[in-house]
């Protein structure tokens, strides 16, 4: 016999957790960019990559990010607040993910 209420409860919890983690991470990236600290990831060289970013393209992207940071209309205090908010969002996203792992691991441990 399937307990459909428990199934719907797990489904709803999983959807809610997904929305929280993705939303917090996205908001954190947005606040990080607003604070003038655009995350730039240097491209890795892969032999089977479809697209490879050249060093010139990476340099141009870094230049555009620096220019955007200089043109920001925010004051220094607002930028600091945005940076604090970004770090808080990343922390909440990480805590939610770790809590999900905490909920899963004891169940798996009991099955072994």
NUMARDREN-243572 format. One record per atom (N, C-alpha, C): residue number from 1; residue in one letter; atom name; y, x, z. Coordinates in steps of 0.2 Angstrom, whole numbers, plus 5000, padded with zeros to 4 digits. Layout:
BEGIN
REC  torvo  kevo  loke     v     u     w
REC    NUM     A    CA     Y     X     Z
...
END
This chain:
BEGIN
REC  torvo  kevo  loke     v     u     w
REC      1     X     N  4994  5004  5000
REC      1     X    CA  5000  5000  5000
REC      1     X     C  5006  5004  5000
REC      2     X     N  5011  5003  4996
REC      2     X    CA  5017  5007  4995
REC      2     X     C  5022  5004  4999
REC      3     X     N  5026  5008  5003
REC      3     X    CA  5031  5005  5007
REC      3     X     C  5038  5006  5003
REC      4     X     N  5040  5000  5000
REC      4     X    CA  5045  5000  4995
REC      4     X     C  5052  5002  4999
REC      5     X     N  5053  4999  5005
REC      5     X    CA  5059  5000  5008
REC      5     X     C  5060  5008  5010
REC      6     X     N  5055  5011  5012
REC      6     X    CA  5055  5018  5013
REC      6     X     C  5056  5022  5006
REC      7     X     N  5053  5020  5001
REC      7     X    CA  5055  5023  4994
REC      7     X     C  5062  5022  4992
REC      8     X     N  5065  5016  4993
REC      8     X    CA  5072  5015  4991
REC      8     X     C  5076  5019  4996
REC      9     X     N  5074  5020  5002
REC      9     X    CA  5078  5023  5007
REC      9     X     C  5079  5031  5005
REC     10     X     N  5073  5034  5003
REC     10     X    CA  5073  5041  5001
REC     10     X     C  5077  5041  4994
REC     11     X     N  5076  5037  4990
REC     11     X    CA  5080  5037  4983
REC     11     X     C  5088  5036  4985
REC     12     X     N  5090  5032  4989
REC     12     X    CA  5097  5031  4990
REC     12     X     C  5099  5038  4994
REC     13     X     N  5096  5040  4998
REC     13     X    CA  5098  5046  5002
REC     13     X     C  5098  5052  4997
REC     14     X     N  5094  5053  4992
REC     14     X    CA  5094  5058  4988
REC     14     X     C  5100  5058  4983
REC     15     X     N  5101  5052  4981
REC     15     X    CA  5107  5051  4976
REC     15     X     C  5114  5052  4980
REC     16     X     N  5114  5050  4986
REC     16     X    CA  5120  5051  4990
REC     16     X     C  5121  5058  4992
REC     17     X     N  5116  5062  4993
REC     17     X    CA  5116  5069  4995
REC     17     X     C  5118  5073  4988
REC     18     X     N  5116  5071  4983
REC     18     X    CA  5117  5074  4976
REC     18     X     C  5125  5073  4975
REC     19     X     N  5127  5067  4976
REC     19     X    CA  5134  5066  4975
REC     19     X     C  5139  5070  4979
REC     20     X     N  5137  5070  4986
REC     20     X    CA  5141  5074  4990
REC     20     X     C  5141  5081  4989
REC     21     X     N  5135  5084  4987
REC     21     X    CA  5135  5092  4986
REC     21     X     C  5139  5093  4979
REC     22     X     N  5138  5089  4974
REC     22     X    CA  5141  5091  4968
REC     22     X     C  5149  5089  4968
REC     23     X     N  5151  5084  4972
REC     23     X    CA  5158  5083  4973
REC     23     X     C  5161  5088  4977
REC     24     X     N  5158  5090  4982
REC     24     X    CA  5161  5095  4986
REC     24     X     C  5162  5102  4982
REC     25     X     N  5157  5104  4979
REC     25     X    CA  5157  5110  4975
REC     25     X     C  5163  5109  4969
REC     26     X     N  5163  5104  4966
REC     26     X    CA  5168  5103  4961
REC     26     X     C  5175  5103  4963
REC     27     X     N  5176  5099  4969
REC     27     X    CA  5183  5099  4972
REC     27     X     C  5184  5106  4974
REC     28     X     N  5180  5110  4977
REC     28     X    CA  5181  5117  4979
REC     28     X     C  5183  5121  4973
REC     29     X     N  5180  5120  4968
REC     29     X    CA  5182  5124  4962
REC     29     X     C  5189  5122  4960
REC     30     X     N  5190  5116  4960
REC     30     X    CA  5197  5114  4958
REC     30     X     C  5202  5117  4962
REC     31     X     N  5201  5116  4969
REC     31     X    CA  5206  5119  4974
REC     31     X     C  5206  5126  4973
REC     32     X     N  5201  5130  4972
REC     32     X    CA  5201  5137  4971
REC     32     X     C  5206  5139  4965
REC     33     X     N  5205  5135  4959
REC     33     X    CA  5209  5136  4953
REC     33     X     C  5216  5135  4955
REC     34     X     N  5218  5129  4958
REC     34     X    CA  5225  5127  4960
REC     34     X     C  5228  5133  4964
REC     35     X     N  5224  5136  4969
REC     35     X    CA  5227  5141  4973
REC     35     X     C  5228  5147  4970
REC     36     X     N  5227  5148  4963
REC     36     X    CA  5228  5154  4959
REC     36     X     C  5223  5159  4959
REC     37     X     N  5217  5157  4961
REC     37     X    CA  5211  5162  4961
REC     37     X     C  5206  5159  4957
REC     38     X     N  5207  5159  4951
REC     38     X    CA  5203  5156  4946
REC     38     X     C  5196  5161  4946
REC     39     X     N  5190  5158  4947
REC     39     X    CA  5184  5162  4947
REC     39     X     C  5183  5164  4940
REC     40     X     N  5182  5171  4938
REC     40     X    CA  5181  5173  4932
REC     40     X     C  5174  5177  4933
REC     41     X     N  5169  5175  4929
REC     41     X    CA  5163  5178  4929
REC     41     X     C  5162  5183  4923
REC     42     X     N  5160  5189  4925
REC     42     X    CA  5160  5194  4919
REC     42     X     C  5153  5192  4915
REC     43     X     N  5153  5192  4909
REC     43     X    CA  5147  5190  4905
REC     43     X     C  5142  5195  4906
REC     44     X     N  5136  5193  4906
REC     44     X    CA  5130  5197  4906
REC     44     X     C  5127  5198  4899
REC     45     X     N  5124  5204  4898
REC     45     X    CA  5121  5205  4891
REC     45     X     C  5114  5203  4892
REC     46     X     N  5112  5198  4887
REC     46     X    CA  5105  5196  4887
REC     46     X     C  5103  5197  4880
REC     47     X     N  5097  5200  4879
REC     47     X    CA  5095  5201  4872
REC     47     X     C  5094  5195  4868
REC     48     X     N  5092  5190  4871
REC     48     X    CA  5090  5183  4868
REC     48     X     C  5096  5178  4869
REC     49     X     N  5102  5180  4870
REC     49     X    CA  5107  5176  4871
REC     49     X     C  5110  5173  4865
REC     50     X     N  5111  5166  4865
REC     50     X    CA  5114  5163  4859
REC     50     X     C  5121  5165  4858
REC     51     X     N  5125  5166  4863
REC     51     X    CA  5132  5167  4862
REC     51     X     C  5133  5173  4867
REC     52     X     N  5136  5178  4865
REC     52     X    CA  5138  5184  4869
REC     52     X     C  5146  5185  4869
REC     53     X     N  5149  5185  4875
REC     53     X    CA  5156  5186  4876
REC     53     X     C  5157  5193  4875
REC     54     X     N  5162  5195  4871
REC     54     X    CA  5164  5202  4870
REC     54     X     C  5168  5204  4875
REC     55     X     N  5169  5210  4876
REC     55     X    CA  5174  5213  4882
REC     55     X     C  5181  5210  4880
REC     56     X     N  5183  5210  4874
REC     56     X    CA  5190  5208  4872
REC     56     X     C  5191  5200  4874
REC     57     X     N  5186  5196  4873
REC     57     X    CA  5186  5189  4875
REC     57     X     C  5187  5188  4882
REC     58     X     N  5183  5192  4886
REC     58     X    CA  5183  5192  4893
REC     58     X     C  5190  5194  4896
REC     59     X     N  5193  5200  4892
REC     59     X    CA  5199  5202  4894
REC     59     X     C  5205  5197  4893
REC     60     X     N  5204  5193  4887
REC     60     X    CA  5209  5188  4886
REC     60     X     C  5208  5182  4890
REC     61     X     N  5202  5180  4893
REC     61     X    CA  5201  5175  4897
REC     61     X     C  5204  5177  4904
REC     62     X     N  5204  5183  4906
REC     62     X    CA  5207  5185  4913
REC     62     X     C  5214  5185  4912
REC     63     X     N  5217  5187  4906
REC     63     X    CA  5224  5187  4905
REC     63     X     C  5227  5180  4906
REC     64     X     N  5223  5175  4903
REC     64     X    CA  5225  5168  4903
REC     64     X     C  5225  5165  4910
REC     65     X     N  5220  5167  4914
REC     65     X    CA  5220  5165  4921
REC     65     X     C  5225  5168  4925
REC     66     X     N  5227  5174  4924
REC     66     X    CA  5232  5177  4928
REC     66     X     C  5239  5174  4926
REC     67     X     N  5240  5172  4919
REC     67     X    CA  5246  5169  4917
REC     67     X     C  5247  5162  4920
REC     68     X     N  5241  5159  4920
REC     68     X    CA  5241  5152  4923
REC     68     X     C  5243  5152  4931
REC     69     X     N  5240  5157  4934
REC     69     X    CA  5241  5158  4941
REC     69     X     C  5249  5160  4943
REC     70     X     N  5252  5163  4938
REC     70     X    CA  5259  5165  4939
REC     70     X     C  5263  5159  4938
REC     71     X     N  5261  5154  4934
REC     71     X    CA  5265  5148  4932
REC     71     X     C  5264  5143  4937
REC     72     X     N  5260  5143  4942
REC     72     X    CA  5259  5138  4947
REC     72     X     C  5265  5136  4950
REC     73     X     N  5266  5129  4950
REC     73     X    CA  5272  5126  4954
REC     73     X     C  5271  5126  4961
REC     74     X     N  5266  5128  4964
REC     74     X    CA  5265  5127  4971
REC     74     X     C  5268  5133  4975
REC     75     X     N  5270  5131  4981
REC     75     X    CA  5273  5136  4985
REC     75     X     C  5267  5141  4988
REC     76     X     N  5269  5146  4992
REC     76     X    CA  5263  5150  4995
REC     76     X     C  5259  5147  5000
REC     77     X     N  5263  5142  5004
REC     77     X    CA  5259  5138  5009
REC     77     X     C  5254  5133  5006
REC     78     X     N  5257  5130  5000
REC     78     X    CA  5252  5126  4997
REC     78     X     C  5246  5129  4994
REC     79     X     N  5247  5135  4991
REC     79     X    CA  5242  5139  4989
REC     79     X     C  5237  5141  4994
REC     80     X     N  5239  5143  5000
REC     80     X    CA  5235  5145  5006
REC     80     X     C  5231  5138  5008
REC     81     X     N  5234  5133  5008
REC     81     X    CA  5231  5127  5010
REC     81     X     C  5225  5125  5005
REC     82     X     N  5227  5126  4999
REC     82     X    CA  5222  5124  4993
REC     82     X     C  5216  5129  4994
REC     83     X     N  5217  5135  4996
REC     83     X    CA  5212  5140  4997
REC     83     X     C  5208  5138  5003
REC     84     X     N  5211  5136  5008
REC     84     X    CA  5207  5134  5014
REC     84     X     C  5203  5128  5012
REC     85     X     N  5206  5123  5009
REC     85     X    CA  5202  5117  5007
REC     85     X     C  5196  5119  5002
REC     86     X     N  5197  5124  4998
REC     86     X    CA  5192  5126  4993
REC     86     X     C  5186  5129  4998
REC     87     X     N  5188  5133  5002
REC     87     X    CA  5182  5136  5006
REC     87     X     C  5179  5131  5011
REC     88     X     N  5183  5126  5013
REC     88     X    CA  5180  5121  5017
REC     88     X     C  5175  5117  5013
REC     89     X     N  5177  5115  5007
REC     89     X    CA  5172  5111  5002
REC     89     X     C  5166  5115  5001
REC     90     X     N  5167  5122  4999
REC     90     X    CA  5161  5126  4998
REC     90     X     C  5156  5126  5004
REC     91     X     N  5159  5126  5010
REC     91     X    CA  5155  5126  5016
REC     91     X     C  5152  5120  5017
REC     92     X     N  5155  5114  5016
REC     92     X    CA  5152  5108  5017
REC     92     X     C  5146  5107  5012
REC     93     X     N  5147  5109  5006
REC     93     X    CA  5142  5109  5000
REC     93     X     C  5136  5113  5003
REC     94     X     N  5137  5119  5005
REC     94     X    CA  5132  5123  5008
REC     94     X     C  5128  5120  5014
REC     95     X     N  5132  5117  5018
REC     95     X    CA  5129  5114  5024
REC     95     X     C  5124  5108  5022
REC     96     X     N  5127  5104  5017
REC     96     X    CA  5123  5099  5015
REC     96     X     C  5116  5101  5011
REC     97     X     N  5117  5106  5008
REC     97     X    CA  5111  5109  5004
REC     97     X     C  5106  5112  5009
REC     98     X     N  5108  5115  5014
REC     98     X    CA  5104  5118  5020
REC     98     X     C  5101  5113  5024
REC     99     X     N  5105  5107  5025
REC     99     X    CA  5102  5102  5029
REC     99     X     C  5096  5098  5025
REC    100     X     N  5097  5098  5018
REC    100     X    CA  5092  5095  5014
REC    100     X     C  5085  5100  5015
REC    101     X     N  5086  5106  5014
REC    101     X    CA  5081  5111  5015
REC    101     X     C  5077  5110  5022
REC    102     X     N  5081  5109  5027
REC    102     X    CA  5079  5108  5034
REC    102     X     C  5075  5102  5034
REC    103     X     N  5077  5097  5031
REC    103     X    CA  5073  5091  5031
REC    103     X     C  5066  5091  5027
REC    104     X     N  5066  5095  5022
REC    104     X    CA  5060  5096  5018
REC    104     X     C  5055  5101  5021
REC    105     X     N  5057  5106  5024
REC    105     X    CA  5053  5112  5026
REC    105     X     C  5048  5109  5032
REC    106     X     N  5050  5106  5037
REC    106     X    CA  5045  5104  5042
REC    106     X     C  5040  5099  5039
REC    107     X     N  5042  5095  5034
REC    107     X    CA  5037  5091  5031
REC    107     X     C  5031  5095  5028
REC    108     X     N  5033  5100  5024
REC    108     X    CA  5029  5104  5020
REC    108     X     C  5025  5108  5025
REC    109     X     N  5028  5110  5030
REC    109     X    CA  5024  5114  5035
REC    109     X     C  5019  5110  5039
REC    110     X     N  5020  5104  5040
REC    110     X    CA  5015  5100  5043
REC    110     X     C  5009  5098  5038
REC    111     X     N  5010  5099  5031
REC    111     X    CA  5005  5098  5027
REC    111     X     C  5000  5103  5026
REC    112     X     N  5002  5109  5027
REC    112     X    CA  4998  5115  5026
REC    112     X     C  4993  5116  5031
END
